[in-house]
Amino acid sequence: MDSSAVIRFIERKTENGFEARKDVLATKQDIAELEVKMALMESRLIKWMFIFLIGQAAAIISIVKLL
């Protein structure tokens, strides 16, 4: 087997690997959209954290007053 045959084999394998995976690669636009979604999720999560914090504080205060 000569070197050109090895190079062709490697190129063929590389191309086949890329073709098989190109549908699952993320583009810059995909990543930007994901970052926007994550930012929105983070703000909603922080909002709900404060809501539950206030509810827990109210429950603790009421339990302390009952004692």
C-alpha positions, -999 to +999 in steps of 0.1 A: +000+000+000+015+033-010+013+066+008-013+081-017-036+052-010-033+058+028-040+095+023-071+088+002-083+063+028-079+088+056-096+116+035-125+092+027-130+082+064-128+119+075-154+130+049-177+101+059-173+110+096-182+147+089-212+138+067-225+116+095-222+143+121-230+175+102-266+175+112-258+176+150-232+204+148-243+237+163-239+269+144-231+303+159-268+312+155-279+281+174-255+289+202-268+325+203-304+314+205-295+290+233-278+317+252-309+339+250-331+311+261-308+304+291-308+340+301-346+341+301-347+309+321-322+323+346-344+354+352-375+333+357-356+310+381-344+339+402-379+353+403-393+320+416-365+317+441-374+350+457-411+341+457-404+308+476-380+327+499-407+351+509-431+322+514-406+303+536-399+334+556-436+340+562-440+304+573-411+305+597-423+338+612-457+324+617-444+292+633-422+313+657-451+335+667-472+304+675-445+292+699 
